[in-house]
Amino acid sequence: MSQPPSPQPYAQPYQQQPYGGAPQPPKKKSKAPLVIGIIAAFVVLLVIGAALGGGGTTGNVANTPAAQQPAVQPPAAQPPAAEQPAASDKITVVYEVTGAGTATSITYNSDGVASTEQLQDVKLPWSKTIEMEKGKAFAAVLLAQAGAGTPEISAKITANGKPLKDGKSAGQYAVVNVTGDLFSVK
């Protein structure tokens, strides 16, 4: 019988790499930040679309219970438009900032959508009245920062004469931010 070959005493199972070793393959960068960014952008667009009234029903409307019911008879003849009070297509928004002293800055939404105005070093109290288009304007935003020596700053938004949102912040250079929903304004 033959004997199995004996292992060599100094044999190495792997060859040693030259100085510095083999180059390492480049590490793959994580795609998680890109995916999270895309998802966040999608959610923001979804929220904006819903706020602008883009949400609606999908599917076949003819199959809904309301569509299967008999048509409702129209109401009796309405008086001419000249006799009816005109429904306002505007919202009157009043921004107010109060406090003792000055506001380092006041920033407010000027159209209810995306346009803003910013004022610097404003003596308090301060107010601004703006007309916005009903149905297009969806938010009134007011941000104010107290100036040096102003112990407390308050902000208030009213829409069509009714309080919409108010807030208060205390301390030198304190910031107050109020946002009101204009879709609920009648």
JOCOR-V806511 format. One record per residue. RES is the residue in one small letter. SS is DSSP state (H for helix, E for strand, C for the rest). NEAR is the number of other ideal C-beta (glycine too) atoms within 12 Angstrom. D_CENTER is the distance of its C-alpha to the mean C-alpha in Angstrom with 2 decimals. Layout:
<<RES,SS,NEAR,D_CENTER> <RES,SS,NEAR,D_CENTER>>
This chain:
<<m,C,3,85.53> <s,C,4,83.25> <q,C,5,81.02> <p,C,6,77.25> <p,C,7,76.31> <s,C,7,75.50> <p,C,9,72.26> <q,C,8,72.62> <p,C,6,72.25> <y,C,6,70.04> <a,C,10,67.98> <q,C,10,64.22> <p,C,8,62.02> <y,C,8,59.55> <q,C,9,60.31> <q,C,10,59.08> <q,C,11,56.61> <p,C,8,57.71> <y,C,6,56.42> <g,C,8,52.64> <g,C,10,52.43> <a,C,11,50.83> <p,C,8,47.59> <q,C,8,44.66> <p,C,6,42.37> <p,C,6,38.99> <k,C,6,36.41> <k,C,7,33.74> <k,C,8,30.27> <s,C,9,27.76> <k,C,10,25.32> <a,H,11,22.98> <p,H,11,20.51> <l,H,12,20.45> <v,H,12,19.98> <i,H,13,17.17> <g,H,13,15.41> <i,H,14,16.02> <i,H,14,14.82> <a,H,14,11.47> <a,H,14,11.13> <f,H,14,12.36> <v,H,14,10.00> <v,H,14,6.89> <l,H,15,9.33> <l,H,15,10.39> <v,H,16,7.37> <i,H,18,7.23> <g,H,15,10.97> <a,H,15,11.29> <a,H,23,9.50> <l,C,21,11.89> <g,C,13,14.70> <g,C,12,15.40> <g,C,12,16.28> <g,C,10,20.01> <t,C,11,23.14> <t,C,7,24.99> <g,C,9,28.63> <n,C,9,31.75> <v,H,12,31.24> <a,H,11,35.04> <n,H,10,35.30> <t,C,12,33.18> <p,H,8,35.26> <a,H,12,34.31> <a,H,13,35.64> <q,H,11,38.86> <q,C,9,39.75> <p,C,7,41.98> <a,C,8,40.50> <v,C,7,40.27> <q,C,6,42.55> <p,C,7,40.90> <p,C,7,41.31> <a,C,6,44.17> <a,C,7,44.04> <q,C,10,41.56> <p,C,10,42.84> <p,C,7,42.23> <a,H,9,38.87> <a,H,8,40.65> <e,H,9,41.45> <q,C,9,37.97> <p,C,8,35.49> <a,C,9,32.78> <a,C,10,29.29> <s,C,17,26.98> <d,C,13,24.40> <k,E,22,22.87> <i,E,34,20.88> <t,E,26,22.20> <v,E,41,19.66> <v,E,29,21.31> <y,E,42,19.76> <e,E,33,22.20> <v,E,44,22.63> <t,E,29,25.85> <g,E,34,27.85> <a,C,19,31.19> <g,C,26,31.15> <t,E,28,28.47> <a,E,40,24.79> <t,E,29,24.42> <s,E,26,21.30> <i,E,39,19.29> <t,E,28,16.08> <y,E,38,14.81> <n,E,30,13.00> <s,C,25,16.10> <d,C,23,15.35> <g,C,36,12.52> <v,C,20,10.64> <a,C,16,10.46> <s,C,17,13.77> <t,E,21,14.31> <e,E,20,17.65> <q,E,21,18.90> <l,E,26,22.23> <q,E,16,24.39> <d,E,18,27.08> <v,E,30,26.82> <k,E,19,29.56> <l,C,29,28.46> <p,C,22,28.25> <w,E,29,25.98> <s,E,24,24.50> <k,E,28,23.09> <t,E,21,23.27> <i,E,28,21.32> <e,E,20,21.84> <m,E,35,18.91> <e,E,19,19.47> <k,C,22,19.24> <g,C,19,17.61> <k,C,21,15.64> <a,C,35,13.78> <f,C,32,11.05> <a,E,34,9.86> <a,E,42,12.07> <v,E,36,11.04> <l,E,44,14.03> <l,E,30,14.71> <a,E,45,18.39> <q,E,32,20.62> <a,E,34,24.20> <g,C,30,27.04> <a,C,15,30.20> <g,C,18,32.24> <t,C,31,29.56> <p,C,20,29.72> <e,E,26,26.88> <i,E,41,24.04> <s,E,32,22.48> <a,E,42,19.77> <k,E,31,19.74> <i,E,42,18.14> <t,E,27,20.44> <a,E,35,20.14> <n,C,24,23.47> <g,C,15,25.30> <k,E,19,23.63> <p,E,19,21.71> <l,E,34,18.01> <k,E,29,16.85> <d,E,26,18.72> <g,E,27,18.89> <k,E,23,21.45> <s,E,26,22.05> <a,E,17,25.51> <g,C,18,27.11> <q,C,20,27.80> <y,C,23,24.69> <a,C,28,22.48> <v,E,28,18.84> <v,E,37,17.34> <n,E,27,13.75> <v,E,34,13.22> <t,E,25,10.60> <g,E,34,12.27> <d,E,20,11.84> <l,C,35,14.11> <f,C,22,14.88> <s,C,17,17.12> <v,C,29,19.08> <k,C,13,22.56>>
